[in-house]
Amino acid sequence: MTNNIKYYRGTFTKASGELRTMFFVRTEDLPTTFIETNTKGTGKTRNLKEGLETVWDLQSKSWRTFNWRTANTEEVVTFQGNENILNNFNNTNVQ
């Protein structure tokens, strides 16, 4: 049985000044088993500055940092999808 996953599309300004649009899943919306399988390292929590959040980037299939401080939060869109999108995302199929 597969579960539905909440995912987002948001755009923020990178430190370089470049705009970055990302389809992502917030950590609290990921299945625990997915996090355990896709996390390497020491197990320490990253110490990010306020407004930065570690998310799963659906397009690169890797962990990235989303910058809420430079995002237009009114334009962040929430979607629901089958958990298969975690490793098989195609933004042409966004519902």
C-alpha positions as CSV (number, residue, x, y, z in Angstrom):
1,M,0.0,0.0,0.0
2,T,1.3,3.4,-0.9
3,N,0.6,6.6,1.1
4,N,0.0,10.1,-0.1
5,I,2.8,12.6,0.4
6,K,2.4,16.4,0.7
7,Y,4.9,18.2,-1.5
8,Y,5.5,21.8,-2.5
9,R,6.7,24.1,-5.3
10,G,8.4,27.2,-4.2
11,T,10.8,29.8,-5.5
12,F,13.5,31.6,-3.5
13,T,16.5,33.8,-4.2
14,K,19.8,32.0,-3.8
15,A,22.8,33.7,-2.2
16,S,24.1,34.3,-5.7
17,G,21.0,36.3,-6.5
18,E,19.7,33.6,-8.9
19,L,16.1,32.5,-8.6
20,R,15.6,28.8,-7.8
21,T,12.3,27.0,-8.2
22,M,12.1,23.7,-6.4
23,F,9.6,20.9,-6.0
24,F,10.3,19.5,-2.5
25,V,9.0,17.5,0.4
26,R,9.4,18.9,4.0
27,T,11.1,16.5,6.4
28,E,8.0,16.1,8.6
29,D,6.0,14.9,5.5
30,L,8.5,12.2,4.7
31,P,8.1,8.5,5.8
32,T,10.6,7.7,8.5
33,T,11.9,4.7,6.5
34,F,12.6,7.0,3.6
35,I,14.6,9.4,5.8
36,E,16.6,6.5,7.3
37,T,17.3,5.0,3.8
38,N,18.4,8.3,2.3
39,T,20.5,9.8,5.1
40,K,24.2,9.3,5.4
41,G,26.7,10.8,7.8
42,T,27.1,11.1,11.6
43,G,23.4,11.3,12.5
44,K,23.9,14.9,13.8
45,T,21.2,17.4,13.1
46,R,22.3,20.2,10.8
47,N,22.4,23.6,12.5
48,L,20.8,25.9,9.9
49,K,20.2,29.6,10.3
50,E,16.7,30.7,10.9
51,G,14.5,30.6,7.8
52,L,16.6,27.8,6.2
53,E,15.1,24.3,6.0
54,T,16.5,20.9,4.8
55,V,14.1,19.4,2.3
56,W,14.0,16.5,-0.1
57,D,14.3,17.9,-3.7
58,L,12.1,15.8,-5.9
59,Q,13.9,16.7,-9.1
60,S,17.5,16.1,-8.0
61,K,16.4,13.2,-5.6
62,S,18.6,14.6,-2.9
63,W,18.7,16.8,0.2
64,R,18.7,20.5,-0.4
65,T,18.2,23.7,1.6
66,F,15.1,25.8,1.0
67,N,15.4,29.5,1.9
68,W,12.1,30.6,3.4
69,R,13.6,34.1,4.1
70,T,13.9,34.9,0.4
71,A,10.9,32.9,-0.8
72,N,7.7,34.5,-1.9
73,T,5.6,32.4,0.6
74,E,2.3,33.5,-1.1
75,E,3.4,31.6,-4.2
76,V,4.5,28.4,-2.4
77,V,2.0,25.8,-3.7
78,T,1.1,22.6,-1.9
79,F,0.3,19.4,-3.7
80,Q,-0.7,15.8,-2.8
81,G,0.9,12.8,-4.5
82,N,1.6,9.1,-4.2
83,E,4.7,8.4,-2.3
84,N,6.2,6.9,-5.5
85,I,7.0,10.5,-6.4
86,L,9.9,10.5,-3.9
87,N,12.1,8.6,-6.4
88,N,10.1,8.9,-9.6
89,F,9.1,12.6,-9.8
90,N,8.2,14.2,-13.1
91,N,7.0,17.8,-12.9
92,T,4.9,17.4,-16.1
93,N,2.6,15.2,-14.0
94,V,2.0,17.8,-11.2
95,Q,-1.7,17.7,-10.2
